[in-house]
Amino acid sequence: MEYIIQLVLSFIATASFGIIFNAPKNTLFHCGVVGALGWVIYLAFTNQGVDVVPASFVASFVIAMIAHMYAKRFKTPMLIFSVAGIIPLVPGGMAYNTMRHVVEKDYTQSIEFAVKTSLITGAIVMGLVFAEVFMQLIFTMLRRKKYASKTNS
């Protein structure tokens, strides 16, 4: 039941950010799907005891892969789906706690939160980058295969 509630709420949040980012109306549902799937993957990993950093990496990788597929399907930029889809993974609460502890002059705790926030952010970025490289490799292989079949026939 928890996964269904999380799925619905992350779908609504992601689709809402799609509206804020002026995503085309015909892509809002799919923006919500991208974010909801990414969040459920993150949640499944963390519930299995995986640390939030690798869970963020895997979720952002999946988000970017789905965003690539939707971008091809709808002939729109991938950013429409990936930016909205990443929103549930952004460690905003942890960044807030970092600044709160700085203001309270609890620097040891603030450094701990800052490092964790940076690691999660880096994992999200690396997931997006790895997915981009992976998709470029796939596209290159498909182009070579298509070119080879044209020259052989």
Chimera marker file (.cmm) of the C-alpha trace (Angstrom):
<marker_set name="trace">
<marker id="1" x="0.000" y="0.000" z="0.000" r="1" g="1" b="0" radius="0.5"/>
<marker id="2" x="2.900" y="2.326" z="0.790" r="1" g="1" b="0" radius="0.5"/>
<marker id="3" x="4.251" y="1.987" z="-2.749" r="1" g="1" b="0" radius="0.5"/>
<marker id="4" x="0.876" y="2.907" z="-4.276" r="1" g="1" b="0" radius="0.5"/>
<marker id="5" x="0.582" y="6.034" z="-2.138" r="1" g="1" b="0" radius="0.5"/>
<marker id="6" x="4.176" y="7.010" z="-2.929" r="1" g="1" b="0" radius="0.5"/>
<marker id="7" x="3.576" y="6.324" z="-6.631" r="1" g="1" b="0" radius="0.5"/>
<marker id="8" x="0.470" y="8.524" z="-6.759" r="1" g="1" b="0" radius="0.5"/>
<marker id="9" x="1.996" y="11.382" z="-4.775" r="1" g="1" b="0" radius="0.5"/>
<marker id="10" x="5.231" y="11.401" z="-6.758" r="1" g="1" b="0" radius="0.5"/>
<marker id="11" x="3.210" y="11.313" z="-9.987" r="1" g="1" b="0" radius="0.5"/>
<marker id="12" x="1.226" y="14.372" z="-8.884" r="1" g="1" b="0" radius="0.5"/>
<marker id="13" x="4.354" y="16.226" z="-7.733" r="1" g="1" b="0" radius="0.5"/>
<marker id="14" x="6.250" y="15.506" z="-10.931" r="1" g="1" b="0" radius="0.5"/>
<marker id="15" x="3.348" y="16.383" z="-13.229" r="1" g="1" b="0" radius="0.5"/>
<marker id="16" x="2.880" y="19.595" z="-11.244" r="1" g="1" b="0" radius="0.5"/>
<marker id="17" x="6.504" y="20.522" z="-11.792" r="1" g="1" b="0" radius="0.5"/>
<marker id="18" x="5.948" y="19.780" z="-15.466" r="1" g="1" b="0" radius="0.5"/>
<marker id="19" x="3.272" y="22.465" z="-15.411" r="1" g="1" b="0" radius="0.5"/>
<marker id="20" x="5.606" y="24.885" z="-13.638" r="1" g="1" b="0" radius="0.5"/>
<marker id="21" x="8.327" y="24.197" z="-16.235" r="1" g="1" b="0" radius="0.5"/>
<marker id="22" x="5.836" y="24.819" z="-19.072" r="1" g="1" b="0" radius="0.5"/>
<marker id="23" x="6.028" y="21.297" z="-20.455" r="1" g="1" b="0" radius="0.5"/>
<marker id="24" x="3.653" y="20.717" z="-23.383" r="1" g="1" b="0" radius="0.5"/>
<marker id="25" x="0.226" y="19.595" z="-22.197" r="1" g="1" b="0" radius="0.5"/>
<marker id="26" x="0.392" y="16.305" z="-24.081" r="1" g="1" b="0" radius="0.5"/>
<marker id="27" x="3.561" y="15.349" z="-22.152" r="1" g="1" b="0" radius="0.5"/>
<marker id="28" x="2.423" y="16.145" z="-18.593" r="1" g="1" b="0" radius="0.5"/>
<marker id="29" x="1.097" y="12.645" z="-17.942" r="1" g="1" b="0" radius="0.5"/>
<marker id="30" x="4.353" y="11.133" z="-19.154" r="1" g="1" b="0" radius="0.5"/>
<marker id="31" x="6.393" y="13.569" z="-17.044" r="1" g="1" b="0" radius="0.5"/>
<marker id="32" x="4.445" y="12.286" z="-14.054" r="1" g="1" b="0" radius="0.5"/>
<marker id="33" x="5.100" y="8.677" z="-15.058" r="1" g="1" b="0" radius="0.5"/>
<marker id="34" x="8.843" y="9.312" z="-15.338" r="1" g="1" b="0" radius="0.5"/>
<marker id="35" x="9.029" y="10.892" z="-11.886" r="1" g="1" b="0" radius="0.5"/>
<marker id="36" x="6.786" y="8.307" z="-10.270" r="1" g="1" b="0" radius="0.5"/>
<marker id="37" x="8.797" y="5.396" z="-11.649" r="1" g="1" b="0" radius="0.5"/>
<marker id="38" x="12.065" y="7.002" z="-10.608" r="1" g="1" b="0" radius="0.5"/>
<marker id="39" x="10.781" y="7.627" z="-7.104" r="1" g="1" b="0" radius="0.5"/>
<marker id="40" x="9.414" y="4.096" z="-6.698" r="1" g="1" b="0" radius="0.5"/>
<marker id="41" x="12.752" y="2.650" z="-7.826" r="1" g="1" b="0" radius="0.5"/>
<marker id="42" x="14.548" y="4.879" z="-5.316" r="1" g="1" b="0" radius="0.5"/>
<marker id="43" x="12.095" y="3.856" z="-2.600" r="1" g="1" b="0" radius="0.5"/>
<marker id="44" x="12.435" y="0.151" z="-3.409" r="1" g="1" b="0" radius="0.5"/>
<marker id="45" x="16.225" y="0.345" z="-3.211" r="1" g="1" b="0" radius="0.5"/>
<marker id="46" x="16.250" y="2.276" z="0.066" r="1" g="1" b="0" radius="0.5"/>
<marker id="47" x="13.666" y="-0.066" z="1.593" r="1" g="1" b="0" radius="0.5"/>
<marker id="48" x="15.976" y="-2.985" z="0.757" r="1" g="1" b="0" radius="0.5"/>
<marker id="49" x="18.755" y="-1.348" z="2.778" r="1" g="1" b="0" radius="0.5"/>
<marker id="50" x="20.669" y="0.231" z="-0.104" r="1" g="1" b="0" radius="0.5"/>
<marker id="51" x="22.228" y="3.582" z="0.775" r="1" g="1" b="0" radius="0.5"/>
<marker id="52" x="20.563" y="6.670" z="-0.686" r="1" g="1" b="0" radius="0.5"/>
<marker id="53" x="23.557" y="7.517" z="-2.900" r="1" g="1" b="0" radius="0.5"/>
<marker id="54" x="23.495" y="4.370" z="-5.094" r="1" g="1" b="0" radius="0.5"/>
<marker id="55" x="19.691" y="4.375" z="-4.960" r="1" g="1" b="0" radius="0.5"/>
<marker id="56" x="19.708" y="7.931" z="-6.338" r="1" g="1" b="0" radius="0.5"/>
<marker id="57" x="22.147" y="6.894" z="-9.060" r="1" g="1" b="0" radius="0.5"/>
<marker id="58" x="20.013" y="3.963" z="-10.228" r="1" g="1" b="0" radius="0.5"/>
<marker id="59" x="16.773" y="5.963" z="-10.075" r="1" g="1" b="0" radius="0.5"/>
<marker id="60" x="18.224" y="8.872" z="-12.051" r="1" g="1" b="0" radius="0.5"/>
<marker id="61" x="19.697" y="6.444" z="-14.598" r="1" g="1" b="0" radius="0.5"/>
<marker id="62" x="16.246" y="4.897" z="-15.124" r="1" g="1" b="0" radius="0.5"/>
<marker id="63" x="14.647" y="8.346" z="-15.283" r="1" g="1" b="0" radius="0.5"/>
<marker id="64" x="17.071" y="9.415" z="-18.011" r="1" g="1" b="0" radius="0.5"/>
<marker id="65" x="16.518" y="6.209" z="-19.993" r="1" g="1" b="0" radius="0.5"/>
<marker id="66" x="12.744" y="6.608" z="-19.891" r="1" g="1" b="0" radius="0.5"/>
<marker id="67" x="13.108" y="10.309" z="-20.716" r="1" g="1" b="0" radius="0.5"/>
<marker id="68" x="15.131" y="9.369" z="-23.815" r="1" g="1" b="0" radius="0.5"/>
<marker id="69" x="12.437" y="6.960" z="-24.948" r="1" g="1" b="0" radius="0.5"/>
<marker id="70" x="9.687" y="9.523" z="-24.430" r="1" g="1" b="0" radius="0.5"/>
<marker id="71" x="11.739" y="12.222" z="-26.156" r="1" g="1" b="0" radius="0.5"/>
<marker id="72" x="12.017" y="10.029" z="-29.252" r="1" g="1" b="0" radius="0.5"/>
<marker id="73" x="8.347" y="9.103" z="-29.095" r="1" g="1" b="0" radius="0.5"/>
<marker id="74" x="7.034" y="12.666" z="-28.697" r="1" g="1" b="0" radius="0.5"/>
<marker id="75" x="9.810" y="14.359" z="-30.699" r="1" g="1" b="0" radius="0.5"/>
<marker id="76" x="10.522" y="16.728" z="-27.823" r="1" g="1" b="0" radius="0.5"/>
<marker id="77" x="13.708" y="17.501" z="-25.893" r="1" g="1" b="0" radius="0.5"/>
<marker id="78" x="14.680" y="14.946" z="-23.280" r="1" g="1" b="0" radius="0.5"/>
<marker id="79" x="14.943" y="17.715" z="-20.675" r="1" g="1" b="0" radius="0.5"/>
<marker id="80" x="11.161" y="18.030" z="-20.551" r="1" g="1" b="0" radius="0.5"/>
<marker id="81" x="10.921" y="14.591" z="-19.000" r="1" g="1" b="0" radius="0.5"/>
<marker id="82" x="14.202" y="14.313" z="-17.122" r="1" g="1" b="0" radius="0.5"/>
<marker id="83" x="14.062" y="17.648" z="-15.291" r="1" g="1" b="0" radius="0.5"/>
<marker id="84" x="10.530" y="17.052" z="-14.071" r="1" g="1" b="0" radius="0.5"/>
<marker id="85" x="11.333" y="13.413" z="-13.301" r="1" g="1" b="0" radius="0.5"/>
<marker id="86" x="14.377" y="14.217" z="-11.194" r="1" g="1" b="0" radius="0.5"/>
<marker id="87" x="12.457" y="16.540" z="-8.858" r="1" g="1" b="0" radius="0.5"/>
<marker id="88" x="11.444" y="13.823" z="-6.342" r="1" g="1" b="0" radius="0.5"/>
<marker id="89" x="15.077" y="12.745" z="-5.979" r="1" g="1" b="0" radius="0.5"/>
<marker id="90" x="16.529" y="16.190" z="-5.249" r="1" g="1" b="0" radius="0.5"/>
<marker id="91" x="17.791" y="16.268" z="-1.648" r="1" g="1" b="0" radius="0.5"/>
<marker id="92" x="16.160" y="19.572" z="-0.749" r="1" g="1" b="0" radius="0.5"/>
<marker id="93" x="15.365" y="18.625" z="2.826" r="1" g="1" b="0" radius="0.5"/>
<marker id="94" x="18.958" y="17.614" z="3.421" r="1" g="1" b="0" radius="0.5"/>
<marker id="95" x="20.220" y="20.887" z="1.926" r="1" g="1" b="0" radius="0.5"/>
<marker id="96" x="17.824" y="22.738" z="4.236" r="1" g="1" b="0" radius="0.5"/>
<marker id="97" x="19.209" y="20.835" z="7.228" r="1" g="1" b="0" radius="0.5"/>
<marker id="98" x="22.726" y="21.737" z="6.125" r="1" g="1" b="0" radius="0.5"/>
<marker id="99" x="21.924" y="25.437" z="6.181" r="1" g="1" b="0" radius="0.5"/>
<marker id="100" x="19.915" y="25.156" z="9.398" r="1" g="1" b="0" radius="0.5"/>
<marker id="101" x="22.897" y="23.648" z="11.191" r="1" g="1" b="0" radius="0.5"/>
<marker id="102" x="25.198" y="26.341" z="9.787" r="1" g="1" b="0" radius="0.5"/>
<marker id="103" x="22.891" y="29.036" z="11.161" r="1" g="1" b="0" radius="0.5"/>
<marker id="104" x="22.793" y="27.235" z="14.514" r="1" g="1" b="0" radius="0.5"/>
<marker id="105" x="26.628" y="27.105" z="14.426" r="1" g="1" b="0" radius="0.5"/>
<marker id="106" x="26.587" y="23.303" z="14.599" r="1" g="1" b="0" radius="0.5"/>
<marker id="107" x="29.310" y="22.992" z="11.960" r="1" g="1" b="0" radius="0.5"/>
<marker id="108" x="30.102" y="19.333" z="12.507" r="1" g="1" b="0" radius="0.5"/>
<marker id="109" x="26.535" y="18.303" z="11.749" r="1" g="1" b="0" radius="0.5"/>
<marker id="110" x="26.288" y="20.788" z="8.870" r="1" g="1" b="0" radius="0.5"/>
<marker id="111" x="29.391" y="19.314" z="7.233" r="1" g="1" b="0" radius="0.5"/>
<marker id="112" x="27.900" y="15.840" z="7.542" r="1" g="1" b="0" radius="0.5"/>
<marker id="113" x="24.683" y="16.973" z="5.872" r="1" g="1" b="0" radius="0.5"/>
<marker id="114" x="26.600" y="18.924" z="3.211" r="1" g="1" b="0" radius="0.5"/>
<marker id="115" x="28.716" y="15.920" z="2.255" r="1" g="1" b="0" radius="0.5"/>
<marker id="116" x="25.677" y="13.638" z="2.056" r="1" g="1" b="0" radius="0.5"/>
<marker id="117" x="23.783" y="16.234" z="-0.019" r="1" g="1" b="0" radius="0.5"/>
<marker id="118" x="26.751" y="16.578" z="-2.367" r="1" g="1" b="0" radius="0.5"/>
<marker id="119" x="27.089" y="12.821" z="-2.753" r="1" g="1" b="0" radius="0.5"/>
<marker id="120" x="23.392" y="12.416" z="-3.579" r="1" g="1" b="0" radius="0.5"/>
<marker id="121" x="23.516" y="15.309" z="-6.039" r="1" g="1" b="0" radius="0.5"/>
<marker id="122" x="26.612" y="13.838" z="-7.664" r="1" g="1" b="0" radius="0.5"/>
<marker id="123" x="24.931" y="10.441" z="-7.912" r="1" g="1" b="0" radius="0.5"/>
<marker id="124" x="21.927" y="11.998" z="-9.636" r="1" g="1" b="0" radius="0.5"/>
<marker id="125" x="24.174" y="13.794" z="-12.110" r="1" g="1" b="0" radius="0.5"/>
<marker id="126" x="26.235" y="10.666" z="-12.772" r="1" g="1" b="0" radius="0.5"/>
<marker id="127" x="23.064" y="8.649" z="-13.372" r="1" g="1" b="0" radius="0.5"/>
<marker id="128" x="21.955" y="11.185" z="-15.980" r="1" g="1" b="0" radius="0.5"/>
<marker id="129" x="25.396" y="11.260" z="-17.609" r="1" g="1" b="0" radius="0.5"/>
<marker id="130" x="25.779" y="7.472" z="-17.696" r="1" g="1" b="0" radius="0.5"/>
<marker id="131" x="22.332" y="7.114" z="-19.261" r="1" g="1" b="0" radius="0.5"/>
<marker id="132" x="23.250" y="9.672" z="-21.905" r="1" g="1" b="0" radius="0.5"/>
<marker id="133" x="26.485" y="7.842" z="-22.730" r="1" g="1" b="0" radius="0.5"/>
<marker id="134" x="24.664" y="4.500" z="-22.768" r="1" g="1" b="0" radius="0.5"/>
<marker id="135" x="22.020" y="5.835" z="-25.157" r="1" g="1" b="0" radius="0.5"/>
<marker id="136" x="24.675" y="7.339" z="-27.435" r="1" g="1" b="0" radius="0.5"/>
<marker id="137" x="26.416" y="3.961" z="-27.592" r="1" g="1" b="0" radius="0.5"/>
<marker id="138" x="23.133" y="2.275" z="-28.496" r="1" g="1" b="0" radius="0.5"/>
<marker id="139" x="22.356" y="4.872" z="-31.167" r="1" g="1" b="0" radius="0.5"/>
<marker id="140" x="25.857" y="4.529" z="-32.620" r="1" g="1" b="0" radius="0.5"/>
<marker id="141" x="25.546" y="0.735" z="-32.786" r="1" g="1" b="0" radius="0.5"/>
<marker id="142" x="22.127" y="1.005" z="-34.435" r="1" g="1" b="0" radius="0.5"/>
<marker id="143" x="23.447" y="3.492" z="-37.007" r="1" g="1" b="0" radius="0.5"/>
<marker id="144" x="26.405" y="1.237" z="-37.806" r="1" g="1" b="0" radius="0.5"/>
<marker id="145" x="24.147" y="-1.770" z="-38.149" r="1" g="1" b="0" radius="0.5"/>
<marker id="146" x="21.813" y="0.172" z="-40.445" r="1" g="1" b="0" radius="0.5"/>
<marker id="147" x="24.748" y="1.455" z="-42.520" r="1" g="1" b="0" radius="0.5"/>
<marker id="148" x="26.252" y="-2.059" z="-42.770" r="1" g="1" b="0" radius="0.5"/>
<marker id="149" x="22.961" y="-3.524" z="-43.947" r="1" g="1" b="0" radius="0.5"/>
<marker id="150" x="22.665" y="-0.808" z="-46.636" r="1" g="1" b="0" radius="0.5"/>
<marker id="151" x="26.178" y="-1.376" z="-47.957" r="1" g="1" b="0" radius="0.5"/>
<marker id="152" x="25.814" y="-5.176" z="-47.986" r="1" g="1" b="0" radius="0.5"/>
<marker id="153" x="22.587" y="-5.178" z="-49.973" r="1" g="1" b="0" radius="0.5"/>
<link id1="1" id2="2" r="1" g="1" b="0" radius="0.2"/>
<link id1="2" id2="3" r="1" g="1" b="0" radius="0.2"/>
<link id1="3" id2="4" r="1" g="1" b="0" radius="0.2"/>
<link id1="4" id2="5" r="1" g="1" b="0" radius="0.2"/>
<link id1="5" id2="6" r="1" g="1" b="0" radius="0.2"/>
<link id1="6" id2="7" r="1" g="1" b="0" radius="0.2"/>
<link id1="7" id2="8" r="1" g="1" b="0" radius="0.2"/>
<link id1="8" id2="9" r="1" g="1" b="0" radius="0.2"/>
<link id1="9" id2="10" r="1" g="1" b="0" radius="0.2"/>
<link id1="10" id2="11" r="1" g="1" b="0" radius="0.2"/>
<link id1="11" id2="12" r="1" g="1" b="0" radius="0.2"/>
<link id1="12" id2="13" r="1" g="1" b="0" radius="0.2"/>
<link id1="13" id2="14" r="1" g="1" b="0" radius="0.2"/>
<link id1="14" id2="15" r="1" g="1" b="0" radius="0.2"/>
<link id1="15" id2="16" r="1" g="1" b="0" radius="0.2"/>
<link id1="16" id2="17" r="1" g="1" b="0" radius="0.2"/>
<link id1="17" id2="18" r="1" g="1" b="0" radius="0.2"/>
<link id1="18" id2="19" r="1" g="1" b="0" radius="0.2"/>
<link id1="19" id2="20" r="1" g="1" b="0" radius="0.2"/>
<link id1="20" id2="21" r="1" g="1" b="0" radius="0.2"/>
<link id1="21" id2="22" r="1" g="1" b="0" radius="0.2"/>
<link id1="22" id2="23" r="1" g="1" b="0" radius="0.2"/>
<link id1="23" id2="24" r="1" g="1" b="0" radius="0.2"/>
<link id1="24" id2="25" r="1" g="1" b="0" radius="0.2"/>
<link id1="25" id2="26" r="1" g="1" b="0" radius="0.2"/>
<link id1="26" id2="27" r="1" g="1" b="0" radius="0.2"/>
<link id1="27" id2="28" r="1" g="1" b="0" radius="0.2"/>
<link id1="28" id2="29" r="1" g="1" b="0" radius="0.2"/>
<link id1="29" id2="30" r="1" g="1" b="0" radius="0.2"/>
<link id1="30" id2="31" r="1" g="1" b="0" radius="0.2"/>
<link id1="31" id2="32" r="1" g="1" b="0" radius="0.2"/>
<link id1="32" id2="33" r="1" g="1" b="0" radius="0.2"/>
<link id1="33" id2="34" r="1" g="1" b="0" radius="0.2"/>
<link id1="34" id2="35" r="1" g="1" b="0" radius="0.2"/>
<link id1="35" id2="36" r="1" g="1" b="0" radius="0.2"/>
<link id1="36" id2="37" r="1" g="1" b="0" radius="0.2"/>
<link id1="37" id2="38" r="1" g="1" b="0" radius="0.2"/>
<link id1="38" id2="39" r="1" g="1" b="0" radius="0.2"/>
<link id1="39" id2="40" r="1" g="1" b="0" radius="0.2"/>
<link id1="40" id2="41" r="1" g="1" b="0" radius="0.2"/>
<link id1="41" id2="42" r="1" g="1" b="0" radius="0.2"/>
<link id1="42" id2="43" r="1" g="1" b="0" radius="0.2"/>
<link id1="43" id2="44" r="1" g="1" b="0" radius="0.2"/>
<link id1="44" id2="45" r="1" g="1" b="0" radius="0.2"/>
<link id1="45" id2="46" r="1" g="1" b="0" radius="0.2"/>
<link id1="46" id2="47" r="1" g="1" b="0" radius="0.2"/>
<link id1="47" id2="48" r="1" g="1" b="0" radius="0.2"/>
<link id1="48" id2="49" r="1" g="1" b="0" radius="0.2"/>
<link id1="49" id2="50" r="1" g="1" b="0" radius="0.2"/>
<link id1="50" id2="51" r="1" g="1" b="0" radius="0.2"/>
<link id1="51" id2="52" r="1" g="1" b="0" radius="0.2"/>
<link id1="52" id2="53" r="1" g="1" b="0" radius="0.2"/>
<link id1="53" id2="54" r="1" g="1" b="0" radius="0.2"/>
<link id1="54" id2="55" r="1" g="1" b="0" radius="0.2"/>
<link id1="55" id2="56" r="1" g="1" b="0" radius="0.2"/>
<link id1="56" id2="57" r="1" g="1" b="0" radius="0.2"/>
<link id1="57" id2="58" r="1" g="1" b="0" radius="0.2"/>
<link id1="58" id2="59" r="1" g="1" b="0" radius="0.2"/>
<link id1="59" id2="60" r="1" g="1" b="0" radius="0.2"/>
<link id1="60" id2="61" r="1" g="1" b="0" radius="0.2"/>
<link id1="61" id2="62" r="1" g="1" b="0" radius="0.2"/>
<link id1="62" id2="63" r="1" g="1" b="0" radius="0.2"/>
<link id1="63" id2="64" r="1" g="1" b="0" radius="0.2"/>
<link id1="64" id2="65" r="1" g="1" b="0" radius="0.2"/>
<link id1="65" id2="66" r="1" g="1" b="0" radius="0.2"/>
<link id1="66" id2="67" r="1" g="1" b="0" radius="0.2"/>
<link id1="67" id2="68" r="1" g="1" b="0" radius="0.2"/>
<link id1="68" id2="69" r="1" g="1" b="0" radius="0.2"/>
<link id1="69" id2="70" r="1" g="1" b="0" radius="0.2"/>
<link id1="70" id2="71" r="1" g="1" b="0" radius="0.2"/>
<link id1="71" id2="72" r="1" g="1" b="0" radius="0.2"/>
<link id1="72" id2="73" r="1" g="1" b="0" radius="0.2"/>
<link id1="73" id2="74" r="1" g="1" b="0" radius="0.2"/>
<link id1="74" id2="75" r="1" g="1" b="0" radius="0.2"/>
<link id1="75" id2="76" r="1" g="1" b="0" radius="0.2"/>
<link id1="76" id2="77" r="1" g="1" b="0" radius="0.2"/>
<link id1="77" id2="78" r="1" g="1" b="0" radius="0.2"/>
<link id1="78" id2="79" r="1" g="1" b="0" radius="0.2"/>
<link id1="79" id2="80" r="1" g="1" b="0" radius="0.2"/>
<link id1="80" id2="81" r="1" g="1" b="0" radius="0.2"/>
<link id1="81" id2="82" r="1" g="1" b="0" radius="0.2"/>
<link id1="82" id2="83" r="1" g="1" b="0" radius="0.2"/>
<link id1="83" id2="84" r="1" g="1" b="0" radius="0.2"/>
<link id1="84" id2="85" r="1" g="1" b="0" radius="0.2"/>
<link id1="85" id2="86" r="1" g="1" b="0" radius="0.2"/>
<link id1="86" id2="87" r="1" g="1" b="0" radius="0.2"/>
<link id1="87" id2="88" r="1" g="1" b="0" radius="0.2"/>
<link id1="88" id2="89" r="1" g="1" b="0" radius="0.2"/>
<link id1="89" id2="90" r="1" g="1" b="0" radius="0.2"/>
<link id1="90" id2="91" r="1" g="1" b="0" radius="0.2"/>
<link id1="91" id2="92" r="1" g="1" b="0" radius="0.2"/>
<link id1="92" id2="93" r="1" g="1" b="0" radius="0.2"/>
<link id1="93" id2="94" r="1" g="1" b="0" radius="0.2"/>
<link id1="94" id2="95" r="1" g="1" b="0" radius="0.2"/>
<link id1="95" id2="96" r="1" g="1" b="0" radius="0.2"/>
<link id1="96" id2="97" r="1" g="1" b="0" radius="0.2"/>
<link id1="97" id2="98" r="1" g="1" b="0" radius="0.2"/>
<link id1="98" id2="99" r="1" g="1" b="0" radius="0.2"/>
<link id1="99" id2="100" r="1" g="1" b="0" radius="0.2"/>
<link id1="100" id2="101" r="1" g="1" b="0" radius="0.2"/>
<link id1="101" id2="102" r="1" g="1" b="0" radius="0.2"/>
<link id1="102" id2="103" r="1" g="1" b="0" radius="0.2"/>
<link id1="103" id2="104" r="1" g="1" b="0" radius="0.2"/>
<link id1="104" id2="105" r="1" g="1" b="0" radius="0.2"/>
<link id1="105" id2="106" r="1" g="1" b="0" radius="0.2"/>
<link id1="106" id2="107" r="1" g="1" b="0" radius="0.2"/>
<link id1="107" id2="108" r="1" g="1" b="0" radius="0.2"/>
<link id1="108" id2="109" r="1" g="1" b="0" radius="0.2"/>
<link id1="109" id2="110" r="1" g="1" b="0" radius="0.2"/>
<link id1="110" id2="111" r="1" g="1" b="0" radius="0.2"/>
<link id1="111" id2="112" r="1" g="1" b="0" radius="0.2"/>
<link id1="112" id2="113" r="1" g="1" b="0" radius="0.2"/>
<link id1="113" id2="114" r="1" g="1" b="0" radius="0.2"/>
<link id1="114" id2="115" r="1" g="1" b="0" radius="0.2"/>
<link id1="115" id2="116" r="1" g="1" b="0" radius="0.2"/>
<link id1="116" id2="117" r="1" g="1" b="0" radius="0.2"/>
<link id1="117" id2="118" r="1" g="1" b="0" radius="0.2"/>
<link id1="118" id2="119" r="1" g="1" b="0" radius="0.2"/>
<link id1="119" id2="120" r="1" g="1" b="0" radius="0.2"/>
<link id1="120" id2="121" r="1" g="1" b="0" radius="0.2"/>
<link id1="121" id2="122" r="1" g="1" b="0" radius="0.2"/>
<link id1="122" id2="123" r="1" g="1" b="0" radius="0.2"/>
<link id1="123" id2="124" r="1" g="1" b="0" radius="0.2"/>
<link id1="124" id2="125" r="1" g="1" b="0" radius="0.2"/>
<link id1="125" id2="126" r="1" g="1" b="0" radius="0.2"/>
<link id1="126" id2="127" r="1" g="1" b="0" radius="0.2"/>
<link id1="127" id2="128" r="1" g="1" b="0" radius="0.2"/>
<link id1="128" id2="129" r="1" g="1" b="0" radius="0.2"/>
<link id1="129" id2="130" r="1" g="1" b="0" radius="0.2"/>
<link id1="130" id2="131" r="1" g="1" b="0" radius="0.2"/>
<link id1="131" id2="132" r="1" g="1" b="0" radius="0.2"/>
<link id1="132" id2="133" r="1" g="1" b="0" radius="0.2"/>
<link id1="133" id2="134" r="1" g="1" b="0" radius="0.2"/>
<link id1="134" id2="135" r="1" g="1" b="0" radius="0.2"/>
<link id1="135" id2="136" r="1" g="1" b="0" radius="0.2"/>
<link id1="136" id2="137" r="1" g="1" b="0" radius="0.2"/>
<link id1="137" id2="138" r="1" g="1" b="0" radius="0.2"/>
<link id1="138" id2="139" r="1" g="1" b="0" radius="0.2"/>
<link id1="139" id2="140" r="1" g="1" b="0" radius="0.2"/>
<link id1="140" id2="141" r="1" g="1" b="0" radius="0.2"/>
<link id1="141" id2="142" r="1" g="1" b="0" radius="0.2"/>
<link id1="142" id2="143" r="1" g="1" b="0" radius="0.2"/>
<link id1="143" id2="144" r="1" g="1" b="0" radius="0.2"/>
<link id1="144" id2="145" r="1" g="1" b="0" radius="0.2"/>
<link id1="145" id2="146" r="1" g="1" b="0" radius="0.2"/>
<link id1="146" id2="147" r="1" g="1" b="0" radius="0.2"/>
<link id1="147" id2="148" r="1" g="1" b="0" radius="0.2"/>
<link id1="148" id2="149" r="1" g="1" b="0" radius="0.2"/>
<link id1="149" id2="150" r="1" g="1" b="0" radius="0.2"/>
<link id1="150" id2="151" r="1" g="1" b="0" radius="0.2"/>
<link id1="151" id2="152" r="1" g="1" b="0" radius="0.2"/>
<link id1="152" id2="153" r="1" g="1" b="0" radius="0.2"/>
</marker_set>
